[in-house]
Amino acid sequence: MITSSLLNESHYHDINSINGSSEYSNKVLEKYLDQKPNSVLDGVDAQPAVRETKNIMRDPLTMIDIMLTGYIKSRMNKADSIAAEISEKSKAVAEINRLWGKVMSINLNKVDPADSKKVTDIMDFSNKEMDEINHLIINVLGEPKGIAVILPSSSHGVIFTFVNYEQLQSINATVTAFSDTIQVDLDSSQHEFKNLMTAITSAQEEIRDLRRIVISFTDR
């Protein structure tokens, strides 16, 4: 709960009328955090709120309100961005797995587990699928190497597209491992998203408390 010291300061100060408004805003925030140490504003820069209050009469509690509102907006924007990225990348991984399943179906009957010399050119017989996989890896998952991350290559970076049964199965395992790695990253993003939503909820509760205090104080 915010103590009367900050409340009594409310409604009596114009931020722009005080020499060093940045210093004043920092002192207001410091006093607020002293009284509410678990505030979501801990570690947040007060200067955006000062810029927003330029040429407008604002009291300390209103400045804190503006900061909380700005905090919520910034967290919501970041949460929306992460949610969109999770959705886009999840769809890409699912599509890569679907396309690779087609590649396996097309090429498995062209190789023989008992004959290592019998090979298939996966870029020839499944060119469309491999091109789509390459596009998704580069443009959605953000891996500039594209299909080079799943196909065998020489020490000089030359990709091998002619593969026998054993090599095809090895690529299949690589695709699975690649998908699993992306999923781990998506799980981390999902965790970050949940933390953001928790922070947003806390900020919303904090701003509701602050506004109840303002109403209570003005009704006195």
Secondary structure, DSSP 8 states (H G I E B T S, - for coil): ---HHHHHHTTS--GGGSS-HHHHHHHHHHHHHHH-TT-TTTT--SHHHHHHTTTS---HHHHHHHHHHHHHHHHHHHHHHHHHHHHHHHHHHHHHHHHHHHHHHHHHTT-BTTBTT--EEHHHHTHHHHHHHHHHHHHTS--TTGGGGTS-B-TT--B--EE-HHHHHHHHHHHHHHHHHHHHHHHHHHHHHHHHHHHHHHHHHHHHHHHHHHHHHHT-
